[in-house]
Amino acid sequence: MTTPRSEVYESNELFEHLKKKYNLHSDYALAKFLAASAPTISRINNGRRGLTPKMILYIYDRTGMKIEDIRSMFKQKISRDKL
């Protein structure tokens, strides 16, 4: 049995917030802002990859957002032992 995508992965809220706040007009611009590749952003958006602890920390460093806010906007369950 698979978990519905919206229950585990929903990055649009987080990524759309970042794009709006930092005036980024595309996923490519977001990828550059986060020092990630465009395919990585695409895989996260499509639920084929999760938001890694490293990416969470990078978003924190770049934006100053609270880690709890990043995680809640992304709506992904991350076990404590991975952080």
N, C-alpha and C positions, 0 to 999 in steps of 0.2 A: 504494500500500500504506500503510495507516495503522499507527501505533504503538499497541500496546495501552495503554489508559488507565492501568493500574496501573504501567506501566513509566515513565511520564513524570509523571503527576499522582497523588499519593496524599496529600492534605492532611489526611485524618482523623487520622492519628497526631499531627501538629503541633497541629491545632486542638483535638483531644480532650485533649491534654496541657495546653494553655493553659486550657481550660475547667475541667479538674480542679484545676489548681494555683491558679487565681484564683477558684475557686468560681463559675464562670459557668454558668448552667443552660440556656442556649440559644444558638443561633447569633446571635440578635438581641443578646444580652448580649455575646457575643464581638465582634460588629461594633462596638458602642458602645465596648468596651474598646480596640479597635484603630483607632478613629476611621474606620471604613469603613462602607459601607452594607450592610444585610442582603443585598440582591441581589448585591453584590460577593462576600461570603462564600459565598453559594449558588453563584455561577458558579465560584468557585475549587474548592469541594467537588465540583462536578459535572464538573470537568475542562474547562469551557468557557473558563476564564481561568487563567493561571498566577499564581504568586506573584511579584509585581513586586519589583525591587530596592528601590523605595521602601517597600513593605510589609515586606520583610525588615528594613530599617533601623528601621522604626517598631517592629516586634516586638522588635528588639534594644534600642531606647531604652526601651520600656515594661517589658521583662522582665529585661534584662541577660544574656539567653542569648547564647552565642557564635554568630556568624553561621554557622559551619560546622555547628553543631548544628541551627540553624533549617533550613538547606538539607538536611541529611541526614534530618531528621524529615519534611520535606516531600517528599523524594525526587523533586525536579525538577531536571533538568539546566539550569543557567543558565550561559551563556557568560561568561567572565571579562571581556570587553569591555563587557558590560552593567552590571557592578558598577563 
